[in-house]
Amino acid sequence: MAKKRVRIVIVEDNDVVREGLTLMINSTDQFRVVSAYRKAEPAVKNLEIDLPDIVLMDLELPGMHGHEATFKIKGLKPETKVVVNSVRDEPKIVFEALCSGAIGYLKKDAQFKKVIGALEDVERGGAPMTPEIANMVVSSFQKNPITPLSGRETEVLGLLAKGKSYSIIADELFVHKETIKSHIKSIYQKLQVNSKSQAIERAVKDRLI
């Protein structure tokens, strides 16, 4: 029996980009575009019909902004993963997207094959970002010397902000995945947050990483 393909919804107002992404994604054996919209409103409205595993979200859209759409999608279906695909790369825009619930952030000038790689990364539990975005996330501000986090927790949170999965962080720090989960639980408790996006938002606001 053929493996069930991952369900993708595209929200993109540029017709050429939207159609190109649809053709490319549907040419794979792993992914299938179930719907492609030029506005966010129908994507949110049809969540229960489309049942997407991943939403590829533009930000500058006619009508509802991608940030708001991402927030609504995560509120309605928390298990759905949202990856932003935008021409914008200003720190404020990127951080707002991540704080709205996006798990990854791509620049729209990334080659199409990198988009497929990002979708594969999401399926493996990662949080994909182009290198420029990842570097900006962790280096666009200076650290606050007063922090409730330990050195290792700060390191873990920094890698999490770069889009690394628990498994990859564990490999890079030469520890068990359960150790990383324990660090993240401690980070959430110390920062009084309940999710990765909230932890990153707090870290950005207080310059902890």
SULCORBEL-V281300 format. One record per pair of residues at least 4 apart in sequence whose C-alpha atoms are under 6 Angstrom apart, sorted by the first residue. I is the first residue (numbers start at 0). GAP is how many residues later the second one is. If there is no record, write none. Layout:
i=<I/I>
gap=<GAP/GAP>
This chain:
i=<4/4/4/5/6/6/6/7/7/7/7/7/7/8/8/8/8/8/8/9/9/9/10/10/10/10/10/11/11/11/12/13/14/15/20/21/25/39/41/46/52/53/53/53/54/55/55/56/56/56/57/57/57/57/58/58/60/65/66/66/70/70/72/73/81/81/82/82/82/82/83/83/84/84/84/85/85/86/86/94/95/96/97/97/98/98/100/102/103/103/103/104/105/105/117/120/121/121/124/125/125/126/126/127/128/128/133/134/135/142/142/142/143/143/148/148/152/157/158/159/163/166/169/169/169/169/186/187/187/187/192/201/202/202>
gap=<25/26/27/25/25/45/46/24/25/26/44/46/47/24/25/26/27/43/46/26/45/46/25/26/27/46/47/6/26/46/25/4/4/4/4/4/6/24/4/4/27/26/27/28/27/27/28/26/27/28/8/26/27/28/6/7/4/4/30/33/29/30/4/4/20/21/19/20/21/22/21/22/21/22/23/21/22/20/21/4/4/5/4/99/98/102/96/24/23/24/25/24/23/24/10/5/4/5/40/38/39/36/37/35/4/5/28/4/4/64/65/66/63/64/4/5/30/51/5/4/4/10/4/5/6/7/4/4/5/6/5/4/4/5>
